[in-house]
Amino acid sequence: MKNKFKTNLINLPLGGFFAIYNGSKYLVKKESFSNNKILKIYAKELKGNDIVSGNYFLTIKDGLLKPCEMSDKKVIDFVLNLELIDE
């Protein structure tokens, strides 16, 4: 599951985009820092209060996810199950 998460996260577009997750629409922002060695994802549910946020460090063996005030599981589930949409 870690490899699939890493692959999915890397393949998300940089910048802002819209996605559907668990039937709700989110505005998602993905940023890259330190020569693409750190990826940051931040998502805000548009008609609700849910937020998904975390940093992923590619430099550490097998990668290291550091979620922001939420469980690893929440960030992983979001990245594995979101559906990109055009807006």
C-alpha positions as CSV (number, residue, x, y, z in Angstrom):
1,M,0.0,0.0,0.0
2,K,2.9,2.4,0.7
3,N,4.2,2.1,-2.8
4,K,0.7,2.7,-4.3
5,F,0.3,5.8,-2.1
6,K,3.7,7.1,-3.1
7,T,3.0,6.5,-6.8
8,N,-0.4,8.1,-6.6
9,L,0.9,11.1,-4.7
10,I,3.8,11.7,-7.2
11,N,1.4,11.4,-10.1
12,L,-1.0,14.1,-8.8
13,P,-0.6,17.4,-10.7
14,L,1.3,20.2,-9.0
15,G,-0.7,23.3,-8.1
16,G,-4.4,23.4,-7.5
17,F,-7.1,21.0,-8.8
18,F,-10.5,19.7,-8.0
19,A,-11.2,16.1,-6.8
20,I,-14.1,14.0,-5.6
21,Y,-13.6,12.0,-2.4
22,N,-16.3,10.0,-0.6
23,G,-18.9,11.8,-2.6
24,S,-17.7,15.3,-1.7
25,K,-15.9,17.9,-3.8
26,Y,-12.5,19.1,-2.7
27,L,-10.1,21.8,-3.8
28,V,-6.6,20.2,-3.6
29,K,-3.2,21.8,-3.7
30,K,0.0,19.9,-4.2
31,E,3.4,21.6,-3.8
32,S,7.0,20.4,-4.2
33,F,9.9,21.6,-2.1
34,S,13.7,20.9,-1.8
35,N,14.2,19.9,-5.4
36,N,11.1,17.6,-5.4
37,K,12.3,15.8,-2.3
38,I,9.3,16.9,-0.2
39,L,5.7,16.8,-1.4
40,K,2.9,18.7,0.4
41,I,-0.8,18.0,-0.1
42,Y,-3.6,20.1,1.3
43,A,-7.3,19.5,0.5
44,K,-10.4,21.4,1.6
45,E,-13.9,20.1,1.3
46,L,-15.8,22.8,-0.6
47,K,-19.3,22.3,1.0
48,G,-18.1,21.0,4.3
49,N,-15.4,21.2,7.0
50,D,-13.1,18.4,6.1
51,I,-9.4,19.0,5.6
52,V,-6.7,16.6,4.5
53,S,-3.1,17.8,4.9
54,G,0.4,16.2,5.0
55,N,4.0,16.2,3.9
56,Y,5.7,13.3,2.2
57,F,9.5,13.1,2.4
58,L,10.9,11.1,-0.6
59,T,14.5,11.2,0.7
60,I,13.8,8.7,3.5
61,K,14.0,5.1,2.6
62,D,10.5,4.0,1.5
63,G,9.3,7.6,2.0
64,L,7.9,9.2,5.2
65,L,4.4,10.6,5.6
66,K,4.0,13.3,8.2
67,P,0.3,14.2,8.3
68,C,-0.7,17.6,9.8
69,E,-2.9,17.0,12.9
70,M,-4.6,13.9,11.5
71,S,-3.9,10.2,11.1
72,D,-1.7,8.7,8.4
73,K,-4.7,6.6,7.4
74,K,-6.8,9.6,6.5
75,V,-4.2,11.1,4.2
76,I,-3.4,7.7,2.6
77,D,-7.1,6.9,2.1
78,F,-7.6,10.3,0.5
79,V,-4.7,10.0,-2.0
80,L,-5.6,6.4,-2.9
81,N,-9.3,7.1,-3.4
82,L,-9.7,10.6,-4.8
83,E,-11.0,11.1,-8.3
84,L,-9.6,14.0,-10.3
85,I,-12.3,16.1,-12.0
86,D,-12.3,19.1,-14.4
87,E,-13.8,22.3,-13.2
